[in-house]
Amino acid sequence: MDTALTHHVEERDLGLVIGCGGDLGVDDLNMFVRSTRAGDLLVSGARFCQEEWEDHG
């Protein structure tokens, strides 16, 4: 998911931001890609947040 997001941002000349936990997001979109453990697997998901919100975990 990180690779797809990075490619999308580069194609459209958008700003890429990195959240406090190292999650990638699109500048001004307030959405970050985060991996979540589901048993023995990691699943990518979108985390939406308010403007100027910081996730510390």
mmCIF file of the N, C-alpha and C atoms, coordinates in Angstrom:
data_MODEL
# 
_entry.id   MODEL 
# 
loop_
_atom_site.group_PDB 
_atom_site.id 
_atom_site.type_symbol 
_atom_site.label_atom_id 
_atom_site.label_alt_id 
_atom_site.label_comp_id 
_atom_site.label_asym_id 
_atom_site.label_entity_id 
_atom_site.label_seq_id 
_atom_site.pdbx_PDB_ins_code 
_atom_site.Cartn_x 
_atom_site.Cartn_y 
_atom_site.Cartn_z 
_atom_site.occupancy 
_atom_site.B_iso_or_equiv 
_atom_site.pdbx_formal_charge 
_atom_site.auth_seq_id 
_atom_site.auth_comp_id 
_atom_site.auth_asym_id 
_atom_site.auth_atom_id 
_atom_site.pdbx_PDB_model_num 
ATOM 1   N N  . MET A 1 1  ? 0.813  -1.179  0.000   1.00 0.00 ? 1  MET A N  1 
ATOM 2   C CA . MET A 1 1  ? 0.000  0.000   0.000   1.00 0.00 ? 1  MET A CA 1 
ATOM 3   C C  . MET A 1 1  ? 0.865  1.255   0.000   1.00 0.00 ? 1  MET A C  1 
ATOM 4   N N  . ASP A 1 2  ? 1.966  1.223   0.762   1.00 0.00 ? 2  ASP A N  1 
ATOM 5   C CA . ASP A 1 2  ? 2.867  2.382   0.788   1.00 0.00 ? 2  ASP A CA 1 
ATOM 6   C C  . ASP A 1 2  ? 3.413  2.682   -0.598  1.00 0.00 ? 2  ASP A C  1 
ATOM 7   N N  . THR A 1 3  ? 3.762  1.642   -1.342  1.00 0.00 ? 3  THR A N  1 
ATOM 8   C CA . THR A 1 3  ? 4.307  1.818   -2.691  1.00 0.00 ? 3  THR A CA 1 
ATOM 9   C C  . THR A 1 3  ? 3.266  2.438   -3.613  1.00 0.00 ? 3  THR A C  1 
ATOM 10  N N  . ALA A 1 4  ? 2.025  1.966   -3.542  1.00 0.00 ? 4  ALA A N  1 
ATOM 11  C CA . ALA A 1 4  ? 0.953  2.511   -4.383  1.00 0.00 ? 4  ALA A CA 1 
ATOM 12  C C  . ALA A 1 4  ? 0.680  3.972   -4.036  1.00 0.00 ? 4  ALA A C  1 
ATOM 13  N N  . LEU A 1 5  ? 0.671  4.298   -2.755  1.00 0.00 ? 5  LEU A N  1 
ATOM 14  C CA . LEU A 1 5  ? 0.435  5.678   -2.327  1.00 0.00 ? 5  LEU A CA 1 
ATOM 15  C C  . LEU A 1 5  ? 1.565  6.587   -2.798  1.00 0.00 ? 5  LEU A C  1 
ATOM 16  N N  . THR A 1 6  ? 2.797  6.146   -2.637  1.00 0.00 ? 6  THR A N  1 
ATOM 17  C CA . THR A 1 6  ? 3.950  6.938   -3.080  1.00 0.00 ? 6  THR A CA 1 
ATOM 18  C C  . THR A 1 6  ? 3.882  7.185   -4.582  1.00 0.00 ? 6  THR A C  1 
ATOM 19  N N  . HIS A 1 7  ? 3.545  6.161   -5.357  1.00 0.00 ? 7  HIS A N  1 
ATOM 20  C CA . HIS A 1 7  ? 3.428  6.296   -6.815  1.00 0.00 ? 7  HIS A CA 1 
ATOM 21  C C  . HIS A 1 7  ? 2.316  7.292   -7.172  1.00 0.00 ? 7  HIS A C  1 
ATOM 22  N N  . HIS A 1 8  ? 1.173  7.200   -6.502  1.00 0.00 ? 8  HIS A N  1 
ATOM 23  C CA . HIS A 1 8  ? 0.046  8.103   -6.739  1.00 0.00 ? 8  HIS A CA 1 
ATOM 24  C C  . HIS A 1 8  ? 0.459  9.556   -6.473  1.00 0.00 ? 8  HIS A C  1 
ATOM 25  N N  . VAL A 1 9  ? 1.157  9.778   -5.372  1.00 0.00 ? 9  VAL A N  1 
ATOM 26  C CA . VAL A 1 9  ? 1.590  11.126  -4.992  1.00 0.00 ? 9  VAL A CA 1 
ATOM 27  C C  . VAL A 1 9  ? 2.579  11.682  -6.012  1.00 0.00 ? 9  VAL A C  1 
ATOM 28  N N  . GLU A 1 10 ? 3.535  10.863  -6.440  1.00 0.00 ? 10 GLU A N  1 
ATOM 29  C CA . GLU A 1 10 ? 4.540  11.321  -7.398  1.00 0.00 ? 10 GLU A CA 1 
ATOM 30  C C  . GLU A 1 10 ? 3.931  11.629  -8.762  1.00 0.00 ? 10 GLU A C  1 
ATOM 31  N N  . GLU A 1 11 ? 2.966  10.822  -9.224  1.00 0.00 ? 11 GLU A N  1 
ATOM 32  C CA . GLU A 1 11 ? 2.327  11.052  -10.525 1.00 0.00 ? 11 GLU A CA 1 
ATOM 33  C C  . GLU A 1 11 ? 1.558  12.367  -10.558 1.00 0.00 ? 11 GLU A C  1 
ATOM 34  N N  . ARG A 1 12 ? 0.982  12.746  -9.435  1.00 0.00 ? 12 ARG A N  1 
ATOM 35  C CA . ARG A 1 12 ? 0.117  13.923  -9.388  1.00 0.00 ? 12 ARG A CA 1 
ATOM 36  C C  . ARG A 1 12 ? 0.776  15.125  -8.737  1.00 0.00 ? 12 ARG A C  1 
ATOM 37  N N  . ASP A 1 13 ? 2.049  15.015  -8.425  1.00 0.00 ? 13 ASP A N  1 
ATOM 38  C CA . ASP A 1 13 ? 2.817  16.097  -7.808  1.00 0.00 ? 13 ASP A CA 1 
ATOM 39  C C  . ASP A 1 13 ? 2.142  16.602  -6.532  1.00 0.00 ? 13 ASP A C  1 
ATOM 40  N N  . LEU A 1 14 ? 1.717  15.655  -5.681  1.00 0.00 ? 14 LEU A N  1 
ATOM 41  C CA . LEU A 1 14 ? 1.128  15.977  -4.385  1.00 0.00 ? 14 LEU A CA 1 
ATOM 42  C C  . LEU A 1 14 ? 2.207  15.895  -3.320  1.00 0.00 ? 14 LEU A C  1 
ATOM 43  N N  . GLY A 1 15 ? 1.942  16.411  -2.160  1.00 0.00 ? 15 GLY A N  1 
ATOM 44  C CA . GLY A 1 15 ? 2.909  16.346  -1.065  1.00 0.00 ? 15 GLY A CA 1 
ATOM 45  C C  . GLY A 1 15 ? 2.728  15.075  -0.249  1.00 0.00 ? 15 GLY A C  1 
ATOM 46  N N  . LEU A 1 16 ? 3.801  14.385  0.027   1.00 0.00 ? 16 LEU A N  1 
ATOM 47  C CA . LEU A 1 16 ? 3.783  13.182  0.859   1.00 0.00 ? 16 LEU A CA 1 
ATOM 48  C C  . LEU A 1 16 ? 4.220  13.571  2.267   1.00 0.00 ? 16 LEU A C  1 
ATOM 49  N N  . VAL A 1 17 ? 3.455  13.156  3.265   1.00 0.00 ? 17 VAL A N  1 
ATOM 50  C CA . VAL A 1 17 ? 3.793  13.443  4.653   1.00 0.00 ? 17 VAL A CA 1 
ATOM 51  C C  . VAL A 1 17 ? 3.975  12.126  5.407   1.00 0.00 ? 17 VAL A C  1 
ATOM 52  N N  . ILE A 1 18 ? 4.766  12.189  6.460   1.00 0.00 ? 18 ILE A N  1 
ATOM 53  C CA . ILE A 1 18 ? 5.012  11.011  7.289   1.00 0.00 ? 18 ILE A CA 1 
ATOM 54  C C  . ILE A 1 18 ? 4.499  11.321  8.692   1.00 0.00 ? 18 ILE A C  1 
ATOM 55  N N  . GLY A 1 19 ? 3.597  10.471  9.186   1.00 0.00 ? 19 GLY A N  1 
ATOM 56  C CA . GLY A 1 19 ? 3.027  10.654  10.515  1.00 0.00 ? 19 GLY A CA 1 
ATOM 57  C C  . GLY A 1 19 ? 4.013  10.277  11.608  1.00 0.00 ? 19 GLY A C  1 
ATOM 58  N N  . CYS A 1 20 ? 3.620  10.514  12.842  1.00 0.00 ? 20 CYS A N  1 
ATOM 59  C CA . CYS A 1 20 ? 4.488  10.255  13.998  1.00 0.00 ? 20 CYS A CA 1 
ATOM 60  C C  . CYS A 1 20 ? 4.920  8.800   14.087  1.00 0.00 ? 20 CYS A C  1 
ATOM 61  N N  . GLY A 1 21 ? 4.070  7.881   13.659  1.00 0.00 ? 21 GLY A N  1 
ATOM 62  C CA . GLY A 1 21 ? 4.394  6.458   13.711  1.00 0.00 ? 21 GLY A CA 1 
ATOM 63  C C  . GLY A 1 21 ? 5.082  5.952   12.452  1.00 0.00 ? 21 GLY A C  1 
ATOM 64  N N  . GLY A 1 22 ? 5.472  6.861   11.546  1.00 0.00 ? 22 GLY A N  1 
ATOM 65  C CA . GLY A 1 22 ? 6.117  6.468   10.298  1.00 0.00 ? 22 GLY A CA 1 
ATOM 66  C C  . GLY A 1 22 ? 5.131  6.130   9.191   1.00 0.00 ? 22 GLY A C  1 
ATOM 67  N N  . ASP A 1 23 ? 3.836  6.387   9.424   1.00 0.00 ? 23 ASP A N  1 
ATOM 68  C CA . ASP A 1 23 ? 2.811  6.109   8.426   1.00 0.00 ? 23 ASP A CA 1 
ATOM 69  C C  . ASP A 1 23 ? 2.846  7.169   7.332   1.00 0.00 ? 23 ASP A C  1 
ATOM 70  N N  . LEU A 1 24 ? 2.660  6.743   6.073   1.00 0.00 ? 24 LEU A N  1 
ATOM 71  C CA . LEU A 1 24 ? 2.652  7.675   4.947   1.00 0.00 ? 24 LEU A CA 1 
ATOM 72  C C  . LEU A 1 24 ? 1.257  8.235   4.731   1.00 0.00 ? 24 LEU A C  1 
ATOM 73  N N  . GLY A 1 25 ? 1.197  9.485   4.280   1.00 0.00 ? 25 GLY A N  1 
ATOM 74  C CA . GLY A 1 25 ? -0.079 10.122  3.975   1.00 0.00 ? 25 GLY A CA 1 
ATOM 75  C C  . GLY A 1 25 ? 0.104  11.176  2.899   1.00 0.00 ? 25 GLY A C  1 
ATOM 76  N N  . VAL A 1 26 ? -1.023 11.661  2.397   1.00 0.00 ? 26 VAL A N  1 
ATOM 77  C CA . VAL A 1 26 ? -1.013 12.712  1.383   1.00 0.00 ? 26 VAL A CA 1 
ATOM 78  C C  . VAL A 1 26 ? -1.244 14.045  2.082   1.00 0.00 ? 26 VAL A C  1 
ATOM 79  N N  . ASP A 1 27 ? -0.411 15.030  1.780   1.00 0.00 ? 27 ASP A N  1 
ATOM 80  C CA . ASP A 1 27 ? -0.521 16.352  2.393   1.00 0.00 ? 27 ASP A CA 1 
ATOM 81  C C  . ASP A 1 27 ? -1.912 16.932  2.134   1.00 0.00 ? 27 ASP A C  1 
ATOM 82  N N  . ASP A 1 28 ? -2.523 17.499  3.148   1.00 0.00 ? 28 ASP A N  1 
ATOM 83  C CA . ASP A 1 28 ? -3.846 18.140  3.108   1.00 0.00 ? 28 ASP A CA 1 
ATOM 84  C C  . ASP A 1 28 ? -5.013 17.174  2.916   1.00 0.00 ? 28 ASP A C  1 
ATOM 85  N N  . LEU A 1 29 ? -4.780 15.875  2.917   1.00 0.00 ? 29 LEU A N  1 
ATOM 86  C CA . LEU A 1 29 ? -5.869 14.907  2.781   1.00 0.00 ? 29 LEU A CA 1 
ATOM 87  C C  . LEU A 1 29 ? -6.304 14.369  4.146   1.00 0.00 ? 29 LEU A C  1 
ATOM 88  N N  . ASN A 1 30 ? -5.407 14.442  5.135   1.00 0.00 ? 30 ASN A N  1 
ATOM 89  C CA . ASN A 1 30 ? -5.686 13.956  6.489   1.00 0.00 ? 30 ASN A CA 1 
ATOM 90  C C  . ASN A 1 30 ? -6.000 12.468  6.512   1.00 0.00 ? 30 ASN A C  1 
ATOM 91  N N  . MET A 1 31 ? -5.264 11.700  5.715   1.00 0.00 ? 31 MET A N  1 
ATOM 92  C CA . MET A 1 31 ? -5.403 10.269  5.661   1.00 0.00 ? 31 MET A CA 1 
ATOM 93  C C  . MET A 1 31 ? -4.009 9.654   5.646   1.00 0.00 ? 31 MET A C  1 
ATOM 94  N N  . PHE A 1 32 ? -3.810 8.643   6.490   1.00 0.00 ? 32 PHE A N  1 
ATOM 95  C CA . PHE A 1 32 ? -2.532 7.949   6.553   1.00 0.00 ? 32 PHE A CA 1 
ATOM 96  C C  . PHE A 1 32 ? -2.762 6.464   6.346   1.00 0.00 ? 32 PHE A C  1 
ATOM 97  N N  . VAL A 1 33 ? -1.785 5.775   5.766   1.00 0.00 ? 33 VAL A N  1 
ATOM 98  C CA . VAL A 1 33 ? -1.835 4.326   5.608   1.00 0.00 ? 33 VAL A CA 1 
ATOM 99  C C  . VAL A 1 33 ? -1.168 3.714   6.830   1.00 0.00 ? 33 VAL A C  1 
ATOM 100 N N  . ARG A 1 34 ? -1.859 2.803   7.484   1.00 0.00 ? 34 ARG A N  1 
ATOM 101 C CA . ARG A 1 34 ? -1.320 2.173   8.686   1.00 0.00 ? 34 ARG A CA 1 
ATOM 102 C C  . ARG A 1 34 ? -1.505 0.668   8.591   1.00 0.00 ? 34 ARG A C  1 
ATOM 103 N N  . SER A 1 35 ? -0.488 -0.059  9.016   1.00 0.00 ? 35 SER A N  1 
ATOM 104 C CA . SER A 1 35 ? -0.579 -1.517  9.090   1.00 0.00 ? 35 SER A CA 1 
ATOM 105 C C  . SER A 1 35 ? -1.155 -1.913  10.442  1.00 0.00 ? 35 SER A C  1 
ATOM 106 N N  . THR A 1 36 ? -2.048 -2.894  10.416  1.00 0.00 ? 36 THR A N  1 
ATOM 107 C CA . THR A 1 36 ? -2.672 -3.396  11.626  1.00 0.00 ? 36 THR A CA 1 
ATOM 108 C C  . THR A 1 36 ? -2.492 -4.906  11.669  1.00 0.00 ? 36 THR A C  1 
ATOM 109 N N  . ARG A 1 37 ? -2.115 -5.431  12.810  1.00 0.00 ? 37 ARG A N  1 
ATOM 110 C CA . ARG A 1 37 ? -1.929 -6.871  12.953  1.00 0.00 ? 37 ARG A CA 1 
ATOM 111 C C  . ARG A 1 37 ? -3.283 -7.549  13.067  1.00 0.00 ? 37 ARG A C  1 
ATOM 112 N N  . ALA A 1 38 ? -3.456 -8.613  12.284  1.00 0.00 ? 38 ALA A N  1 
ATOM 113 C CA . ALA A 1 38 ? -4.663 -9.440  12.321  1.00 0.00 ? 38 ALA A CA 1 
ATOM 114 C C  . ALA A 1 38 ? -4.199 -10.892 12.460  1.00 0.00 ? 38 ALA A C  1 
ATOM 115 N N  . GLY A 1 39 ? -3.995 -11.323 13.677  1.00 0.00 ? 39 GLY A N  1 
ATOM 116 C CA . GLY A 1 39 ? -3.433 -12.655 13.902  1.00 0.00 ? 39 GLY A CA 1 
ATOM 117 C C  . GLY A 1 39 ? -1.970 -12.653 13.503  1.00 0.00 ? 39 GLY A C  1 
ATOM 118 N N  . ASP A 1 40 ? -1.604 -13.530 12.569  1.00 0.00 ? 40 ASP A N  1 
ATOM 119 C CA . ASP A 1 40 ? -0.230 -13.603 12.073  1.00 0.00 ? 40 ASP A CA 1 
ATOM 120 C C  . ASP A 1 40 ? -0.004 -12.720 10.851  1.00 0.00 ? 40 ASP A C  1 
ATOM 121 N N  . LEU A 1 41 ? -0.998 -11.992 10.423  1.00 0.00 ? 41 LEU A N  1 
ATOM 122 C CA . LEU A 1 41 ? -0.904 -11.181 9.210   1.00 0.00 ? 41 LEU A CA 1 
ATOM 123 C C  . LEU A 1 41 ? -0.879 -9.698  9.546   1.00 0.00 ? 41 LEU A C  1 
ATOM 124 N N  . LEU A 1 42 ? -0.369 -8.901  8.614   1.00 0.00 ? 42 LEU A N  1 
ATOM 125 C CA . LEU A 1 42 ? -0.471 -7.442  8.688   1.00 0.00 ? 42 LEU A CA 1 
ATOM 126 C C  . LEU A 1 42 ? -1.395 -6.988  7.576   1.00 0.00 ? 42 LEU A C  1 
ATOM 127 N N  . VAL A 1 43 ? -2.351 -6.151  7.909   1.00 0.00 ? 43 VAL A N  1 
ATOM 128 C CA . VAL A 1 43 ? -3.326 -5.654  6.952   1.00 0.00 ? 43 VAL A CA 1 
ATOM 129 C C  . VAL A 1 43 ? -3.174 -4.140  6.872   1.00 0.00 ? 43 VAL A C  1 
ATOM 130 N N  . SER A 1 44 ? -3.117 -3.610  5.650   1.00 0.00 ? 44 SER A N  1 
ATOM 131 C CA . SER A 1 44 ? -3.042 -2.155  5.470   1.00 0.00 ? 44 SER A CA 1 
ATOM 132 C C  . SER A 1 44 ? -4.430 -1.563  5.576   1.00 0.00 ? 44 SER A C  1 
ATOM 133 N N  . GLY A 1 45 ? -4.511 -0.413  6.192   1.00 0.00 ? 45 GLY A N  1 
ATOM 134 C CA . GLY A 1 45 ? -5.786 0.276   6.311   1.00 0.00 ? 45 GLY A CA 1 
ATOM 135 C C  . GLY A 1 45 ? -5.572 1.771   6.280   1.00 0.00 ? 45 GLY A C  1 
ATOM 136 N N  . ALA A 1 46 ? -6.636 2.487   6.027   1.00 0.00 ? 46 ALA A N  1 
ATOM 137 C CA . ALA A 1 46 ? -6.567 3.947   5.999   1.00 0.00 ? 46 ALA A CA 1 
ATOM 138 C C  . ALA A 1 46 ? -7.003 4.487   7.350   1.00 0.00 ? 46 ALA A C  1 
ATOM 139 N N  . ARG A 1 47 ? -6.269 5.462   7.853   1.00 0.00 ? 47 ARG A N  1 
ATOM 140 C CA . ARG A 1 47 ? -6.632 6.146   9.094   1.00 0.00 ? 47 ARG A CA 1 
ATOM 141 C C  . ARG A 1 47 ? -6.886 7.603   8.732   1.00 0.00 ? 47 ARG A C  1 
ATOM 142 N N  . PHE A 1 48 ? -8.122 8.040   8.966   1.00 0.00 ? 48 PHE A N  1 
ATOM 143 C CA . PHE A 1 48 ? -8.507 9.419   8.683   1.00 0.00 ? 48 PHE A CA 1 
ATOM 144 C C  . PHE A 1 48 ? -8.457 10.221  9.969   1.00 0.00 ? 48 PHE A C  1 
ATOM 145 N N  . CYS A 1 49 ? -8.074 11.477  9.879   1.00 0.00 ? 49 CYS A N  1 
ATOM 146 C CA . CYS A 1 49 ? -7.921 12.290  11.079  1.00 0.00 ? 49 CYS A CA 1 
ATOM 147 C C  . CYS A 1 49 ? -8.303 13.736  10.790  1.00 0.00 ? 49 CYS A C  1 
ATOM 148 N N  . GLN A 1 50 ? -8.459 14.497  11.864  1.00 0.00 ? 50 GLN A N  1 
ATOM 149 C CA . GLN A 1 50 ? -8.730 15.918  11.731  1.00 0.00 ? 50 GLN A CA 1 
ATOM 150 C C  . GLN A 1 50 ? -7.438 16.647  11.372  1.00 0.00 ? 50 GLN A C  1 
ATOM 151 N N  . GLU A 1 51 ? -7.582 17.821  10.827  1.00 0.00 ? 51 GLU A N  1 
ATOM 152 C CA . GLU A 1 51 ? -6.438 18.657  10.487  1.00 0.00 ? 51 GLU A CA 1 
ATOM 153 C C  . GLU A 1 51 ? -5.612 18.944  11.736  1.00 0.00 ? 51 GLU A C  1 
ATOM 154 N N  . GLU A 1 52 ? -4.304 18.914  11.587  1.00 0.00 ? 52 GLU A N  1 
ATOM 155 C CA . GLU A 1 52 ? -3.341 19.168  12.668  1.00 0.00 ? 52 GLU A CA 1 
ATOM 156 C C  . GLU A 1 52 ? -3.346 18.101  13.761  1.00 0.00 ? 52 GLU A C  1 
ATOM 157 N N  . TRP A 1 53 ? -3.986 16.964  13.534  1.00 0.00 ? 53 TRP A N  1 
ATOM 158 C CA . TRP A 1 53 ? -4.026 15.886  14.514  1.00 0.00 ? 53 TRP A CA 1 
ATOM 159 C C  . TRP A 1 53 ? -2.741 15.072  14.421  1.00 0.00 ? 53 TRP A C  1 
ATOM 160 N N  . GLU A 1 54 ? -2.200 14.664  15.560  1.00 0.00 ? 54 GLU A N  1 
ATOM 161 C CA . GLU A 1 54 ? -0.993 13.850  15.585  1.00 0.00 ? 54 GLU A CA 1 
ATOM 162 C C  . GLU A 1 54 ? -1.288 12.533  16.270  1.00 0.00 ? 54 GLU A C  1 
ATOM 163 N N  . ASP A 1 55 ? -0.841 11.455  15.656  1.00 0.00 ? 55 ASP A N  1 
ATOM 164 C CA . ASP A 1 55 ? -1.029 10.110  16.206  1.00 0.00 ? 55 ASP A CA 1 
ATOM 165 C C  . ASP A 1 55 ? 0.277  9.666   16.827  1.00 0.00 ? 55 ASP A C  1 
ATOM 166 N N  . HIS A 1 56 ? 0.268  9.370   18.096  1.00 0.00 ? 56 HIS A N  1 
ATOM 167 C CA . HIS A 1 56 ? 1.478  8.941   18.792  1.00 0.00 ? 56 HIS A CA 1 
ATOM 168 C C  . HIS A 1 56 ? 1.414  7.476   19.155  1.00 0.00 ? 56 HIS A C  1 
ATOM 169 N N  . GLY A 1 57 ? 0.878  6.652   18.292  1.00 0.00 ? 57 GLY A N  1 
ATOM 170 C CA . GLY A 1 57 ? 0.856  5.242   18.622  1.00 0.00 ? 57 GLY A CA 1 
ATOM 171 C C  . GLY A 1 57 ? -0.061 4.527   17.770  1.00 0.00 ? 57 GLY A C  1 
# 
